[in-house]
Amino acid sequence: MKKIQMVDLKGQYKDIKDAVNPAIQEVIENTSFINGPKVHEFQKNLENYLGVKHVIPCANGTDALQIAMMGLGLKPGDEVITADFTFAATVEVIALLQLTPVLVDVNPDDFNIDIEAIKKAITPKTKAIVPVHLFGQCANMEAIMEIAKEHNLYVIEDNAQAIGATYTFSNGKKAKAGTIGHVASTSFFPSKNLGCYGDGGAIFTNDDDLAHTIRGIVNHGMYERYHHDVVGVNSRLDSIQAAVLDIKLQKLDGYNKARREAANKYNDAFKHIDEISTPFEYGAPENHVFHQYTLKLKDVDRDGLVKFLNDNDIPCGVYYPIPLHKQKAYKDSRYNEADFEVTNQLVKDVISLPMHTELDDEQIKFIVSKIIEYIHG
């Protein structure tokens, strides 16, 4: 059995290196390293894939979130509602812009932001909602958009973990994750479903005026060289990363299909283990692209299991071990522990298993056997 990786980027590269290597070499030879032809090609191809009018590439996913908020003109003190159970970047950019983060609990089944908690958190100062499509599954965007319309709020999708997922509305209409809200951000960090070989990110929107504003922000506020029309940042996707991403974009649906197939094999193997809850999925299968495969444990020493797996050369992860509202940087007297019952429990119970496009049956069987061995002795 080959060595088990949490994310097997080396194995993935071997499959595409005959396309990747000359694409990188082409960028080196034409020396268009920043905003070169490869960036524009990738941008157009991603717009077509997503069915969105505007993709604005940038330097990383955290920048993408920040720039999206800057583009909307949010002001210091404006409240932005987001999930407590997610990576810190989501709340980090809110705080950096001197906006007021309002953290709310998540659902116990799909771990996405709780709709009723959003409703409860809205005040006259609320200006935006940031749903995170956690672990690759779309949040309840239909309900979120209805709330936003009722209260005149912006919706900023954090799509760092769910690129390629397809959300289905109750009327049967379908839309790609990241194309439903007013604006969205994504990350191309190497371990993502669509990842580059360094850092990268992008912003998506169907709003022409917002797209124009954002294109200035990512490039020092310039639309014409040395004419700074808005306050901007320096956040651009380099051409080598775009060349890699454009090749991998052609394979994204296949990558996501392989992840779903691996998830199904895990699900089948764990379905009779009472101590394990496998990932909850709602709607059509394409709603979840399994950036992570995350179990919820019951009456199991989670940290003991992590050590046991690591001792058996099986990598795993705990996403996330500390709620955002308990992080030193984001503690606030406004928060009531009773409002975070689900998140406070999830951080004790969740464990994420290896999940990537190169997982094979032998590896999955070994991982499953060791988990069952630990639970049942």
Disulfide bonds with the S-S distance in Angstrom:
none
